[in-house]
Amino acid sequence: MEARAYLKYARISPRKVSIVLDLIRNKPADVAMAILKNTPKAASEYLVKLLKSAMANAENNHNMDVSRLYVAECFVCPGPILKRIRPRAQGRAYRIEKRTSHVTLVLKEKE
């Protein structure tokens, strides 16, 4: 039995998110929450909300025991890229890519 939560089209680079996901992979849910709340990264704000959602899904939809949950899987995939133009000197234009992320978090119960 597993509980999943998805975050789609988050306006943060997948590279930044994966750094924080590596910190919580295979950790108990309450420890993962503590790590996220004390990590000074932009991605941790998104991931706290996602972890809360996954825990709520486990409790309400799958009747799982919240105290025995752990982060079984967590990964990030790149979403669509918003392409913007930055004016530069002598009529040139540089492209700015504003990246988005799709994050998946899976919680399972310890046996």
MMTF fields as JSON, N, C-alpha, C and O atoms, coordinates in Angstrom:
{
  "mmtfVersion": "1.0.0",
  "mmtfProducer": "UNKNOWN",
  "numBonds": 443,
  "numAtoms": 444,
  "numGroups": 111,
  "numChains": 1,
  "numModels": 1,
  "chainsPerModel": [1],
  "groupsPerChain": [111],
  "chainIdList": ["A"],
  "bondAtomList": [4, 2, 8, 6, 12, 10, 16, 14, 20, 18, 24, 22, 28, 26, 32, 30, 36, 34, 40, 38, 44, 42, 48, 46, 52, 50, 56, 54, 60, 58, 64, 62, 68, 66, 72, 70, 76, 74, 80, 78, 84, 82, 88, 86, 92, 90, 96, 94, 100, 98, 104, 102, 108, 106, 112, 110, 116, 114, 120, 118, 124, 122, 128, 126, 132, 130, 136, 134, 140, 138, 144, 142, 148, 146, 152, 150, 156, 154, 160, 158, 164, 162, 168, 166, 172, 170, 176, 174, 180, 178, 184, 182, 188, 186, 192, 190, 196, 194, 200, 198, 204, 202, 208, 206, 212, 210, 216, 214, 220, 218, 224, 222, 228, 226, 232, 230, 236, 234, 240, 238, 244, 242, 248, 246, 252, 250, 256, 254, 260, 258, 264, 262, 268, 266, 272, 270, 276, 274, 280, 278, 284, 282, 288, 286, 292, 290, 296, 294, 300, 298, 304, 302, 308, 306, 312, 310, 316, 314, 320, 318, 324, 322, 328, 326, 332, 330, 336, 334, 340, 338, 344, 342, 348, 346, 352, 350, 356, 354, 360, 358, 364, 362, 368, 366, 372, 370, 376, 374, 380, 378, 384, 382, 388, 386, 392, 390, 396, 394, 400, 398, 404, 402, 408, 406, 412, 410, 416, 414, 420, 418, 424, 422, 428, 426, 432, 430, 436, 434, 440, 438],
  "bondOrderList": [1, 1, 1, 1, 1, 1, 1, 1, 1, 1, 1, 1, 1, 1, 1, 1, 1, 1, 1, 1, 1, 1, 1, 1, 1, 1, 1, 1, 1, 1, 1, 1, 1, 1, 1, 1, 1, 1, 1, 1, 1, 1, 1, 1, 1, 1, 1, 1, 1, 1, 1, 1, 1, 1, 1, 1, 1, 1, 1, 1, 1, 1, 1, 1, 1, 1, 1, 1, 1, 1, 1, 1, 1, 1, 1, 1, 1, 1, 1, 1, 1, 1, 1, 1, 1, 1, 1, 1, 1, 1, 1, 1, 1, 1, 1, 1, 1, 1, 1, 1, 1, 1, 1, 1, 1, 1, 1, 1, 1, 1],
  "groupList": [{"groupName": "MET", "atomNameList": ["N", "CA", "C", "O"], "elementList": ["N", "C", "C", "O"], "formalChargeList": [0, 0, 0, 0], "bondAtomList": [1, 0, 2, 1, 3, 2], "bondOrderList": [1, 1, 2], "singleLetterCode": "M", "chemCompType": "L-PEPTIDE LINKING"}, {"groupName": "GLU", "atomNameList": ["N", "CA", "C", "O"], "elementList": ["N", "C", "C", "O"], "formalChargeList": [0, 0, 0, 0], "bondAtomList": [1, 0, 2, 1, 3, 2], "bondOrderList": [1, 1, 2], "singleLetterCode": "E", "chemCompType": "L-PEPTIDE LINKING"}, {"groupName": "ALA", "atomNameList": ["N", "CA", "C", "O"], "elementList": ["N", "C", "C", "O"], "formalChargeList": [0, 0, 0, 0], "bondAtomList": [1, 0, 2, 1, 3, 2], "bondOrderList": [1, 1, 2], "singleLetterCode": "A", "chemCompType": "L-PEPTIDE LINKING"}, {"groupName": "ARG", "atomNameList": ["N", "CA", "C", "O"], "elementList": ["N", "C", "C", "O"], "formalChargeList": [0, 0, 0, 0], "bondAtomList": [1, 0, 2, 1, 3, 2], "bondOrderList": [1, 1, 2], "singleLetterCode": "R", "chemCompType": "L-PEPTIDE LINKING"}, {"groupName": "TYR", "atomNameList": ["N", "CA", "C", "O"], "elementList": ["N", "C", "C", "O"], "formalChargeList": [0, 0, 0, 0], "bondAtomList": [1, 0, 2, 1, 3, 2], "bondOrderList": [1, 1, 2], "singleLetterCode": "Y", "chemCompType": "L-PEPTIDE LINKING"}, {"groupName": "LEU", "atomNameList": ["N", "CA", "C", "O"], "elementList": ["N", "C", "C", "O"], "formalChargeList": [0, 0, 0, 0], "bondAtomList": [1, 0, 2, 1, 3, 2], "bondOrderList": [1, 1, 2], "singleLetterCode": "L", "chemCompType": "L-PEPTIDE LINKING"}, {"groupName": "LYS", "atomNameList": ["N", "CA", "C", "O"], "elementList": ["N", "C", "C", "O"], "formalChargeList": [0, 0, 0, 0], "bondAtomList": [1, 0, 2, 1, 3, 2], "bondOrderList": [1, 1, 2], "singleLetterCode": "K", "chemCompType": "L-PEPTIDE LINKING"}, {"groupName": "ILE", "atomNameList": ["N", "CA", "C", "O"], "elementList": ["N", "C", "C", "O"], "formalChargeList": [0, 0, 0, 0], "bondAtomList": [1, 0, 2, 1, 3, 2], "bondOrderList": [1, 1, 2], "singleLetterCode": "I", "chemCompType": "L-PEPTIDE LINKING"}, {"groupName": "SER", "atomNameList": ["N", "CA", "C", "O"], "elementList": ["N", "C", "C", "O"], "formalChargeList": [0, 0, 0, 0], "bondAtomList": [1, 0, 2, 1, 3, 2], "bondOrderList": [1, 1, 2], "singleLetterCode": "S", "chemCompType": "L-PEPTIDE LINKING"}, {"groupName": "PRO", "atomNameList": ["N", "CA", "C", "O"], "elementList": ["N", "C", "C", "O"], "formalChargeList": [0, 0, 0, 0], "bondAtomList": [1, 0, 2, 1, 3, 2], "bondOrderList": [1, 1, 2], "singleLetterCode": "P", "chemCompType": "L-PEPTIDE LINKING"}, {"groupName": "VAL", "atomNameList": ["N", "CA", "C", "O"], "elementList": ["N", "C", "C", "O"], "formalChargeList": [0, 0, 0, 0], "bondAtomList": [1, 0, 2, 1, 3, 2], "bondOrderList": [1, 1, 2], "singleLetterCode": "V", "chemCompType": "L-PEPTIDE LINKING"}, {"groupName": "ASP", "atomNameList": ["N", "CA", "C", "O"], "elementList": ["N", "C", "C", "O"], "formalChargeList": [0, 0, 0, 0], "bondAtomList": [1, 0, 2, 1, 3, 2], "bondOrderList": [1, 1, 2], "singleLetterCode": "D", "chemCompType": "L-PEPTIDE LINKING"}, {"groupName": "ASN", "atomNameList": ["N", "CA", "C", "O"], "elementList": ["N", "C", "C", "O"], "formalChargeList": [0, 0, 0, 0], "bondAtomList": [1, 0, 2, 1, 3, 2], "bondOrderList": [1, 1, 2], "singleLetterCode": "N", "chemCompType": "L-PEPTIDE LINKING"}, {"groupName": "THR", "atomNameList": ["N", "CA", "C", "O"], "elementList": ["N", "C", "C", "O"], "formalChargeList": [0, 0, 0, 0], "bondAtomList": [1, 0, 2, 1, 3, 2], "bondOrderList": [1, 1, 2], "singleLetterCode": "T", "chemCompType": "L-PEPTIDE LINKING"}, {"groupName": "HIS", "atomNameList": ["N", "CA", "C", "O"], "elementList": ["N", "C", "C", "O"], "formalChargeList": [0, 0, 0, 0], "bondAtomList": [1, 0, 2, 1, 3, 2], "bondOrderList": [1, 1, 2], "singleLetterCode": "H", "chemCompType": "L-PEPTIDE LINKING"}, {"groupName": "CYS", "atomNameList": ["N", "CA", "C", "O"], "elementList": ["N", "C", "C", "O"], "formalChargeList": [0, 0, 0, 0], "bondAtomList": [1, 0, 2, 1, 3, 2], "bondOrderList": [1, 1, 2], "singleLetterCode": "C", "chemCompType": "L-PEPTIDE LINKING"}, {"groupName": "PHE", "atomNameList": ["N", "CA", "C", "O"], "elementList": ["N", "C", "C", "O"], "formalChargeList": [0, 0, 0, 0], "bondAtomList": [1, 0, 2, 1, 3, 2], "bondOrderList": [1, 1, 2], "singleLetterCode": "F", "chemCompType": "L-PEPTIDE LINKING"}, {"groupName": "GLY", "atomNameList": ["N", "CA", "C", "O"], "elementList": ["N", "C", "C", "O"], "formalChargeList": [0, 0, 0, 0], "bondAtomList": [1, 0, 2, 1, 3, 2], "bondOrderList": [1, 1, 2], "singleLetterCode": "G", "chemCompType": "PEPTIDE LINKING"}, {"groupName": "GLN", "atomNameList": ["N", "CA", "C", "O"], "elementList": ["N", "C", "C", "O"], "formalChargeList": [0, 0, 0, 0], "bondAtomList": [1, 0, 2, 1, 3, 2], "bondOrderList": [1, 1, 2], "singleLetterCode": "Q", "chemCompType": "L-PEPTIDE LINKING"}],
  "groupTypeList": [0, 1, 2, 3, 2, 4, 5, 6, 4, 2, 3, 7, 8, 9, 3, 6, 10, 8, 7, 10, 5, 11, 5, 7, 3, 12, 6, 9, 2, 11, 10, 2, 0, 2, 7, 5, 6, 12, 13, 9, 6, 2, 2, 8, 1, 4, 5, 10, 6, 5, 5, 6, 8, 2, 0, 2, 12, 2, 1, 12, 12, 14, 12, 0, 11, 10, 8, 3, 5, 4, 10, 2, 1, 15, 16, 10, 15, 9, 17, 9, 7, 5, 6, 3, 7, 3, 9, 3, 2, 18, 17, 3, 2, 4, 3, 7, 1, 6, 3, 13, 8, 14, 10, 13, 5, 10, 5, 6, 1, 6, 1],
  "groupIdList": [1, 2, 3, 4, 5, 6, 7, 8, 9, 10, 11, 12, 13, 14, 15, 16, 17, 18, 19, 20, 21, 22, 23, 24, 25, 26, 27, 28, 29, 30, 31, 32, 33, 34, 35, 36, 37, 38, 39, 40, 41, 42, 43, 44, 45, 46, 47, 48, 49, 50, 51, 52, 53, 54, 55, 56, 57, 58, 59, 60, 61, 62, 63, 64, 65, 66, 67, 68, 69, 70, 71, 72, 73, 74, 75, 76, 77, 78, 79, 80, 81, 82, 83, 84, 85, 86, 87, 88, 89, 90, 91, 92, 93, 94, 95, 96, 97, 98, 99, 100, 101, 102, 103, 104, 105, 106, 107, 108, 109, 110, 111],
  "secStructList": [7, 3, 3, 3, 3, 3, 3, 3, 3, 3, 1, 1, 7, 2, 2, 2, 2, 2, 2, 2, 2, 2, 2, 2, 6, 6, 1, 5, 2, 2, 2, 2, 2, 2, 2, 2, 2, 6, 7, 7, 1, 2, 2, 2, 2, 2, 2, 2, 2, 2, 2, 2, 2, 2, 2, 2, 2, 2, 2, 2, 2, 1, 7, 7, 7, 4, 4, 4, 3, 3, 3, 3, 3, 3, 3, 3, 3, 3, 7, 7, 7, 3, 3, 3, 3, 3, 3, 7, 4, 4, 4, 7, 3, 3, 3, 3, 3, 3, 7, 7, 3, 3, 3, 3, 3, 3, 3, 3, 3, 7, 7],
  "xCoordList": [0.854, 0.0, 0.89, 1.871, 0.539, 1.319, 0.401, -0.7, 0.879, 0.153, 1.036, 2.217, 0.439, 1.194, 0.669, -0.496, 1.565, 1.166, 2.015, 3.204, 1.388, 2.07, 2.047, 1.077, 3.128, 3.177, 3.565, 4.659, 2.667, 2.943, 3.101, 2.48, 3.939, 4.175, 4.688, 4.332, 5.512, 6.097, 7.148, 7.982, 7.111, 8.023, 9.377, 9.8, 10.046, 11.383, 12.137, 11.547, 13.423, 14.237, 14.316, 14.481, 14.2, 14.28, 15.607, 15.664, 16.651, 17.971, 17.989, 18.615, 17.299, 17.229, 16.379, 16.675, 15.317, 14.425, 15.118, 14.972, 15.871, 16.489, 17.501, 17.687, 18.163, 19.107, 18.391, 18.905, 17.203, 16.451, 15.806, 15.706, 15.365, 14.767, 15.769, 15.397, 17.038, 18.072, 18.208, 18.619, 17.863, 17.966, 16.895, 17.132, 15.714, 14.593, 14.292, 13.441, 14.967, 14.695, 14.96, 15.998, 14.021, 14.088, 14.1, 14.532, 13.641, 13.561, 12.11, 11.182, 11.905, 10.535, 9.88, 10.562, 8.554, 7.837, 8.03, 8.2, 8.007, 8.155, 9.578, 9.764, 10.583, 11.981, 12.154, 12.822, 11.543, 11.609, 11.0, 11.529, 9.884, 9.228, 10.145, 10.249, 10.809, 11.73, 12.908, 13.334, 13.436, 14.553, 14.13, 14.852, 12.948, 12.466, 12.231, 12.538, 11.684, 11.391, 12.659, 12.632, 13.775, 15.033, 16.065, 17.236, 15.636, 16.544, 16.287, 15.176, 17.296, 17.083, 17.197, 18.034, 16.37, 16.345, 14.947, 13.97, 14.85, 13.552, 12.635, 11.419, 13.215, 12.425, 11.76, 10.724, 12.332, 11.791, 10.389, 9.591, 10.087, 8.754, 7.698, 6.635, 8.005, 7.11, 6.97, 5.875, 8.091, 8.11, 7.432, 6.9, 7.441, 6.71, 5.226, 4.565, 4.722, 3.31, 2.975, 1.919, 3.886, 3.681, 3.697, 2.879, 4.619, 4.708, 3.46, 2.954, 2.966, 1.722, 0.561, -0.273, 0.515, -0.536, -0.463, -1.482, 0.752, 0.933, 0.544, -0.053, 0.882, 0.523, -0.999, -1.563, -1.649, -3.113, -3.766, -4.765, -3.195, -3.709, -3.597, -4.519, -2.46, -2.227, -3.246, -3.81, -3.472, -4.369, -5.829, -6.55, -6.264, -7.685, -8.133, -9.243, -7.282, -7.691, -7.31, -7.987, -6.214, -5.703, -5.698, -5.234, -6.206, -6.265, -4.93, -4.876, -3.851, -2.518, -2.197, -2.751, -1.292, -0.858, 0.217, 1.283, -0.049, 0.841, 2.205, 3.221, 2.229, 3.491, 4.451, 5.642, 3.947, 4.793, 5.14, 5.679, 4.841, 5.105, 6.561, 7.204, 7.066, 8.393, 8.367, 7.495, 9.335, 9.405, 10.048, 11.27, 9.219, 9.704, 10.335, 11.391, 9.691, 10.164, 9.958, 8.966, 10.881, 10.658, 11.561, 12.764, 10.953, 11.729, 11.117, 9.965, 11.914, 11.461, 11.729, 12.775, 10.774, 10.92, 10.771, 10.024, 11.468, 11.312, 9.954, 9.466, 9.357, 8.097, 8.397, 9.542, 7.387, 7.616, 8.471, 8.438, 9.227, 10.122, 9.51, 9.134, 9.418, 8.93, 10.112, 11.089, 10.028, 11.147, 10.901, 9.861, 11.879, 11.778, 12.995, 14.031, 12.867, 13.955, 14.49, 13.725, 15.821, 16.492, 17.243, 18.15, 16.879, 17.603, 19.046, 19.315, 19.969, 21.388, 21.939, 21.208, 23.212, 23.831, 23.832, 23.848, 23.813, 23.923, 22.825, 23.072, 21.613, 20.457, 20.368, 19.499, 21.248, 21.187, 20.105, 19.62, 19.747, 18.788, 19.275, 19.623, 19.298, 19.655, 18.381, 17.431, 18.365, 17.202, 17.348, 18.405, 16.261, 16.199, 15.19, 14.065, 15.591, 14.695, 14.227, 15.025, 12.942, 12.359, 11.808, 10.776, 12.508, 12.191, 11.086, 10.923, 10.329, 9.296, 9.563, 10.317, 8.924, 9.167, 7.861, 6.841, 7.912, 6.846, 7.468, 8.384, 6.973, 7.542, 6.563, 5.361, 7.078, 6.273, 6.846, 8.058, 5.961, 6.373, 5.516, 4.289, 6.15, 5.443, 5.77, 6.939, 4.737, 4.912, 4.437, 3.427, 5.167, 4.766, 4.838, 5.484, 4.156, 4.173, 5.307, 5.542, 6.017, 7.057, 6.394, 5.342, 6.998, 6.433, 6.674, 6.268],
  "yCoordList": [-1.189, 0.0, 1.239, 1.314, 2.195, 3.429, 4.624, 4.501, 5.774, 7.034, 7.97, 8.151, 8.563, 9.445, 10.869, 11.114, 11.796, 13.203, 13.779, 13.481, 14.605, 15.206, 16.727, 17.315, 17.34, 18.797, 19.053, 18.685, 19.685, 19.916, 21.403, 22.251, 21.689, 23.058, 23.996, 25.174, 23.487, 24.339, 25.23, 24.746, 26.531, 27.479, 27.496, 28.508, 26.342, 26.219, 25.191, 24.234, 25.394, 24.518, 23.106, 22.961, 22.063, 20.686, 20.39, 19.571, 21.053, 20.856, 21.29, 20.645, 22.384, 22.886, 21.974, 21.78, 21.418, 20.539, 19.22, 18.708, 18.663, 17.349, 17.356, 16.339, 18.505, 18.634, 18.393, 17.691, 18.98, 18.846, 17.468, 16.917, 16.898, 15.562, 14.505, 13.541, 14.693, 13.746, 13.703, 12.686, 14.805, 14.857, 14.016, 13.5, 13.873, 13.207, 11.797, 11.111, 11.358, 10.032, 8.931, 8.941, 7.98, 6.828, 7.219, 6.428, 8.404, 8.832, 8.679, 8.737, 8.484, 8.503, 9.861, 10.882, 9.862, 11.073, 12.224, 13.368, 11.939, 13.021, 13.59, 14.79, 12.733, 13.189, 14.023, 15.057, 13.563, 14.288, 15.68, 16.652, 15.77, 17.064, 18.0, 19.186, 17.459, 18.27, 18.757, 19.904, 17.888, 18.265, 19.394, 20.376, 19.243, 20.252, 21.607, 22.652, 21.578, 22.838, 23.573, 24.787, 22.848, 23.468, 23.585, 23.854, 23.385, 23.521, 24.857, 25.102, 25.727, 27.055, 27.064, 27.774, 26.289, 26.243, 26.615, 26.375, 27.205, 27.619, 26.416, 26.52, 25.283, 24.093, 23.492, 22.839, 23.697, 23.06, 23.575, 22.854, 24.805, 25.361, 24.577, 24.245, 24.287, 23.488, 22.064, 21.503, 21.493, 20.091, 19.85, 18.764, 20.842, 20.71, 20.526, 19.655, 21.357, 21.304, 19.965, 19.383, 19.488, 18.224, 17.046, 16.134, 17.061, 15.981, 15.945, 14.87, 17.122, 17.189, 16.588, 15.876, 16.878, 16.356, 14.833, 14.149, 14.309, 12.858, 12.165, 11.088, 12.782, 12.209, 12.213, 11.257, 13.279, 13.363, 12.321, 11.706, 12.121, 11.095, 9.708, 8.899, 9.441, 8.138, 7.892, 6.804, 8.919, 8.781, 8.665, 7.786, 9.552, 9.639, 8.694, 8.164, 8.474, 7.656, 6.187, 5.317, 5.902, 4.533, 3.956, 2.833, 4.7, 4.262, 3.74, 2.704, 4.465, 4.068, 4.77, 5.826, 4.166, 4.738, 5.785, 5.454, 7.053, 8.17, 8.026, 8.451, 7.432, 7.315, 6.302, 6.316, 5.41, 4.383, 4.687, 3.824, 5.891, 6.24, 6.634, 7.208, 6.312, 6.783, 7.153, 6.708, 7.975, 8.446, 7.336, 7.183, 6.567, 5.428, 5.882, 5.386, 6.816, 7.323, 8.824, 9.331, 9.528, 10.941, 11.312, 11.054, 11.921, 12.318, 13.545, 13.899, 14.181, 15.385, 15.23, 14.725, 15.671, 15.658, 17.104, 17.883, 17.461, 18.827, 19.027, 18.159, 20.178, 20.551, 21.434, 21.506, 22.1, 23.002, 24.195, 24.627, 24.718, 25.837, 27.116, 27.172, 28.136, 29.434, 30.196, 30.458, 30.552, 31.223, 32.727, 33.19, 33.483, 34.933, 35.553, 34.904, 36.805, 37.508, 38.618, 39.369, 38.708, 39.767, 40.655, 40.182, 41.936, 42.835, 43.036, 43.18, 43.044, 43.244, 44.385, 45.015, 44.625, 45.751, 45.55, 44.418, 46.65, 46.685, 45.882, 45.232, 45.928, 45.314, 43.808, 43.19, 43.211, 41.752, 41.378, 42.219, 40.11, 39.604, 38.254, 37.373, 38.101, 36.816, 36.126, 36.78, 34.821, 34.063, 33.673, 33.217, 33.864, 33.409, 32.269, 32.408, 31.145, 29.996, 29.869, 29.618, 30.043, 29.9, 28.479, 28.161, 27.637, 26.217, 25.899, 26.588, 24.835, 24.361, 22.894, 22.214, 22.417, 21.062, 20.319, 20.92, 19.001, 18.093, 17.188, 16.42, 17.277, 16.507, 15.419, 15.665, 14.204, 13.081, 12.584, 12.414, 12.352, 11.88, 10.668, 10.742, 9.552, 8.317, 7.934, 7.824, 7.733, 7.29, 5.85, 5.46, 5.068, 3.687, 3.468, 4.227, 2.403, 2.044, 1.065, 0.142, 1.278, 0.327, -0.973, -0.956, -2.084, -3.4, -3.714, -4.773],
  "zCoordList": [0.0, 0.0, 0.0, 0.74, -0.828, -0.905, -1.116, -1.653, -0.682, -0.869, -1.687, -1.389, -2.727, -3.611, -3.537, -3.224, -3.835, -3.994, -5.121, -5.236, -5.945, -7.085, -6.961, -6.482, -7.399, -7.538, -8.984, -9.413, -9.736, -11.153, -11.441, -10.801, -12.408, -12.895, -11.794, -11.773, -10.89, -9.849, -10.506, -11.271, -10.208, -10.847, -10.147, -9.588, -10.196, -9.623, -10.463, -10.964, -10.608, -11.438, -10.844, -9.632, -11.678, -11.179, -10.477, -9.56, -10.909, -10.317, -8.846, -8.004, -8.557, -7.185, -6.302, -5.123, -6.892, -6.135, -5.806, -4.696, -6.756, -6.552, -5.413, -4.745, -5.184, -4.068, -2.739, -1.868, -2.588, -1.338, -1.238, -0.142, -2.362, -2.337, -1.867, -1.198, -2.222, -1.796, -0.274, 0.284, 0.4, 1.858, 2.556, 3.648, 1.932, 2.621, 2.111, 2.677, 1.063, 0.51, 1.545, 2.207, 1.686, 2.613, 4.094, 4.932, 4.421, 5.817, 6.307, 5.5, 7.617, 8.155, 7.878, 7.804, 7.727, 7.318, 8.303, 7.883, 9.607, 10.592, 10.589, 10.792, 10.36, 10.26, 8.99, 9.004, 7.888, 6.618, 6.756, 6.218, 7.481, 7.7, 8.487, 8.173, 9.514, 10.328, 9.494, 9.629, 8.628, 7.75, 6.81, 6.641, 6.199, 5.252, 5.924, 5.352, 7.142, 7.831, 8.245, 8.449, 8.373, 8.806, 7.694, 7.96, 6.445, 5.311, 4.627, 4.156, 4.561, 3.972, 2.453, 1.895, 1.792, 0.329, -0.133, 0.575, -1.327, -1.864, -2.095, -1.933, -2.471, -2.786, -1.554, -1.675, -0.375, 0.827, 1.16, 1.76, 0.777, 0.996, 0.2, 0.725, -1.07, -1.909, -1.349, -1.324, -0.903, -0.501, 0.847, 1.08, 1.737, 3.007, 2.704, 3.269, 1.808, 1.421, 0.755, 1.004, -0.092, -0.797, 0.173, 0.054, 1.127, 2.118, 3.002, 3.325, 3.39, 4.172, 3.392, 3.951, 2.103, 1.23, 1.132, 1.216, 0.954, 0.85, 2.157, 2.137, 3.293, 4.597, 4.787, 5.319, 4.355, 4.44, 3.538, 3.913, 2.337, 1.424, 2.055, 1.959, 2.699, 3.33, 4.438, 4.551, 5.253, 6.402, 5.973, 6.447, 5.077, 4.742, 3.636, 3.69, 2.63, 1.488, 1.622, 1.076, 2.356, 2.417, 3.831, 4.03, 4.816, 6.217, 6.734, 7.396, 6.427, 6.875, 8.189, 8.495, 8.963, 10.241, 9.972, 9.452, 10.322, 9.994, 10.675, 10.124, 11.865, 12.61, 11.988, 12.3, 11.1, 10.491, 9.027, 8.333, 8.555, 7.158, 6.941, 7.819, 5.748, 5.345, 3.866, 3.12, 3.451, 2.062, 1.228, 1.223, 0.526, -0.252, -1.562, -1.956, -2.226, -3.523, -3.554, -3.03, -4.158, -4.455, -5.622, -5.61, -6.622, -7.796, -8.442, -8.189, -9.279, -9.972, -11.465, -11.872, -12.268, -13.722, -14.21, -13.616, -15.273, -15.784, -16.445, -17.168, -16.187, -16.823, -18.024, -18.471, -18.545, -19.674, -19.268, -18.116, -20.207, -19.941, -20.508, -21.679, -19.664, -20.125, -20.704, -20.002, -21.979, -22.634, -22.666, -23.133, -22.16, -22.096, -22.77, -22.913, -23.181, -23.868, -22.966, -22.361, -22.887, -22.113, -23.099, -23.784, -23.183, -24.09, -23.627, -22.435, -24.591, -24.281, -25.145, -25.909, -25.006, -25.71, -27.227, -27.71, -27.966, -29.423, -30.117, -31.133, -29.565, -30.223, -30.105, -30.72, -29.327, -29.164, -28.147, -27.39, -28.151, -27.164, -26.655, -27.44, -25.336, -24.731, -24.277, -23.847, -24.373, -23.944, -22.474, -22.037, -21.723, -20.342, -20.289, -20.769, -19.708, -19.583, -18.143, -17.24, -17.938, -16.608, -16.52, -17.111, -15.778, -15.744, -14.739, -13.732, -15.035, -14.119, -13.793, -14.49, -12.713, -12.221, -11.978, -11.64, -12.155, -11.735, -10.67, -10.965, -9.431, -8.324, -7.911, -7.818, -7.662, -7.189, -5.873, -5.738, -4.895, -3.575, -3.221, -3.279, -2.855, -2.511, -1.076, -0.707, -0.272, 1.109, 1.249, 0.663, 2.023, 2.327, 3.829, 4.552, 4.293, 5.71, 5.979, 5.199, 7.101, 7.511, 7.937, 8.575, 7.592, 7.966, 9.429, 9.908]
}
